[in-house]
Amino acid sequence: MPERLTEMLMDTWTPLIILWITVLPSIYMAPMNQSQVLPSGSSTGLKRLNEEQRVLHRSKRGWVWNQMFVLEEFSGPEPILVGRLHTDLDPGSSKIKYILSGDGAGTIFVINDKTGDIHAMKRLDREEKAEYTLTAQAVDRDTNQPLEPPSEFIIKVQDINDNAPEFVEGPYHATVPEMSLVGTFVTKVTATDADDPVYGNSAKLVYSILEGQPYFSIEPHTAIIKTALPNMDREAKEEYFVVIQAKDMGGHMGGLSGTTTVTITLSDVNDNPPKFAQSLYHFSVMEDVALGEPIGRVKANDLDIGENAKSSYDIIEGDGMDVFEITTDAQTQDGIIRVRKPLDFETKKSYTLKVEAANIHIDPRFLSGGPFKDTATVKIVVEDADEPPVFSSPTYLLEVHENAALNSVLGQVTAHDPDVSSSPIRFSIDRHTDLERQFNINAEDGKITLATPLDRETSTWHNITIVATETRNHSQVSRVPVAIKVLDVNDNAPEFASEHEAFLCENGKPGQVIQIVSAVDKDDPKNGHYFLYSLLPEMVNNPNFTIKKNEDNTLSILAKHSGFSRQKQEVYLLPIVISDSGTPPMSSTGTLTIRVCGCSSDGTVQSCNAEAYVLPIGLSMGALIAILACIILLLVIVVLFVTLRRHKNEPLIIKDDEDVRENIIRYDDEGGGEEDTEAFDIATLQNPDGINGFLPRKDIKPDLQFMPRQGLAPVPNGVDVDEFINVRLHEADNDPTAPPYDSIQIYGYEGKGSAAGSLSSLESSTSDSDQNFDYLSEWGPRFKRLGELYSVGESDKET
């Protein structure tokens, strides 16, 4: 109790003492006069002094003072006196005027120009501005001439405790591992105080915890937060809310304070082992489940989180360790049990496994608490399923000779139903694998027979698929591949590998090898091919050629003599018998064609034709072919030239009965018939331009250019039209270059009152067969030809 009373008295008197220390100097800090002694009553001394001042070019200051202080936030009924300026040059006659300039002069600080008293007119805040720099000067009041040089001084604002501490960076968040020891560092907080940290205790802070005890503590001066209790468990409580206070004035009474909050979260450590939710699990699975399929899940719970809660599962005991496997689901941390090997209800109906779950990441600090693992028992019951038939072998290989008889048995496949009921099995061939239906199978016993003849040379292997189906449940089907190999028999005779044609030089020597031939055999004997060559019996005593068997299974053809001549015989045919060594042996006869040719001295063949013998020496076959090609090319050019020439000289009159050309001029205006005398211009028929000159045809270009006929003299417009037409008609008939030229004018409107009726044949009831074109022969030879063309066309139609 006495200690508490002493502390209360100290908290009461400390601010009063500080205030007294602060205010007292500001009251008695008027500029202290240091009188400068001058010779009294002697103007000479003053004049001498002035001369000395002029010689030295400096004025001796008439006052000296210290720094001035003013208390911040001071307010009263009158302005506060900061200090007083006075110079010994002032005789008291009020001839000196004091002037103040600088920071806040005239606004914040005001000077009495007569007495030199400086007053603060406003409340000052040290946190806004801590000091002011001012300049004072004494001048003559009448002349405003400076009596002293300007002097600079500072007014400092003295601090009072008017700002509370602040946590600028708050609120705070911190993390500390659970189960930490006492005194483990958590975080550090920082508060700031705007008061003067140098003067007094206004900025001296002390930290304390208002909320959060007894879990955490804080260092009073460093503000470091530490754990205060051991073994704080995250699984019990994960988050703590702590309130921190910072108080100035060294934490004494009367000081200002500020608070902040710190949210402290306990981070997880692996201090809890996994634990199965139950000690025994039961699962059932069908025996036909696919490999790798999951059959059940087990779960080991862990109170930890994140990496500390991850566990791995394993099968450590049981009679199905090689049949089942367990894996970890990365998302749910479940143990997934899967099938590794096929199950068989008839063989084993249940399995018992012991499963273990262990943490992956273990903290060594907590190993003393026990093993971080747990075990559980899993019982798996296999249920019966209707299974498909099972073949006695996964594949079958059968062999058959290519000359095997039809319906002979090639082999047999067997299958059985693994179920307890043991359904009968029926066999069949998947015809997609035997499109030609070369094989059959007995549906009851699975014997495979031959349906069509086989040929090894066509196909050596046949791959078919046998299907086994339960008779009681046709959905239960199994398949097995069967490979059938066709074995070779000697059923093909050897023959020449290619069509050989040998060339014999006329200047060849006896015993010279003419040709080397080889044979092939489609069969494939086990010991390889071995061929025998011989001549026909009637050719054994052949005087011209002989044969010789080589070691590489080939045959050499040799000439018996020299002096072969193309003039005498150009081609020789040599039959050769080729036999194999098979059982039974097969043979064939091949004929070798030997041509007699003319060769150079080094044996190069030059010509093999008898006609070439009579040609001049030195003219090769290539030269003859080139000459022949040139002759053929010239003939083609001549034929083309003659054809084009004839085409140009064809007459302009078309002989083809079906090719009739007409020039049709269509007018869109409508005529008025015979009564219309204005729509037709007689000047068009007169053609005055054509009278004087020759107008060429525009539809064709004539081959022969004739001199234009002498035009008739122009006629007046009143000429007889009938006479004009007759003259033109006569000229056209006698002109050999002018083919028949028709001009047709079509009028859509015939007019009214025409005695002749309509000229159009579109609505005419008469057909072309009723028309008679004999009258055209009276118009001249050109129109006569036109009439013949139409008459022939009609006769063709009738025919």
Secondary structure by P-SEA (a helix, b strand, c coil): caaaaaaaaaaaaaaaaaaaaaaaaaaaccccccccccccccaaaaaaaaaaaaaaccccccccccbbbbbcccccccccccbbbbbccccccccbbbbbbccccccccccccccbbbbbcbbbbcccccbbbbbbbbcccccccccccbbbbbbbbbbcccccccccccccccccccccccccccbbbbbbbccccccccccbbbbbbccccccccccccccbbbbcccccccccccbbbbbbbbbcccccccccccbbbbbbbbbbcccccccccccbbbbbbbcccccccccbbbbbbbcccccccbbbbbbccccccccbbbbbcccccbbbbbbcbbbbcccccbbbbbbbbbbcccccccccccccbbbbbbbbbbbbccccccccccbbbbbbccccccccccbbbbbbcccccccbbbbbcccccccccccccccccbbbbbcbbbbcccccbbbbbbbbbbcccccbbbbbbbbbbbbbccccccccccbbbbbbbcccccccccbbbbbbbcccccccbbbbbbccccccccccbbbbbccccbbbbbbcccccccccccbbbbbbbbbcccccbbbbbbbbbbbbbbbcccccccccccccccccccccaaaaaaaaaaaaaaaaaaaaaaaaaaaaacccccccccbbbbbbbbbcccccccccccccccccccccccccccccccccccccccccccccccccccccaaaaaaaaaaaaaacccccbbbbbbbbcccccccccccccccccccccccccccccccccaaaaaaaaaaaaaaaaaac
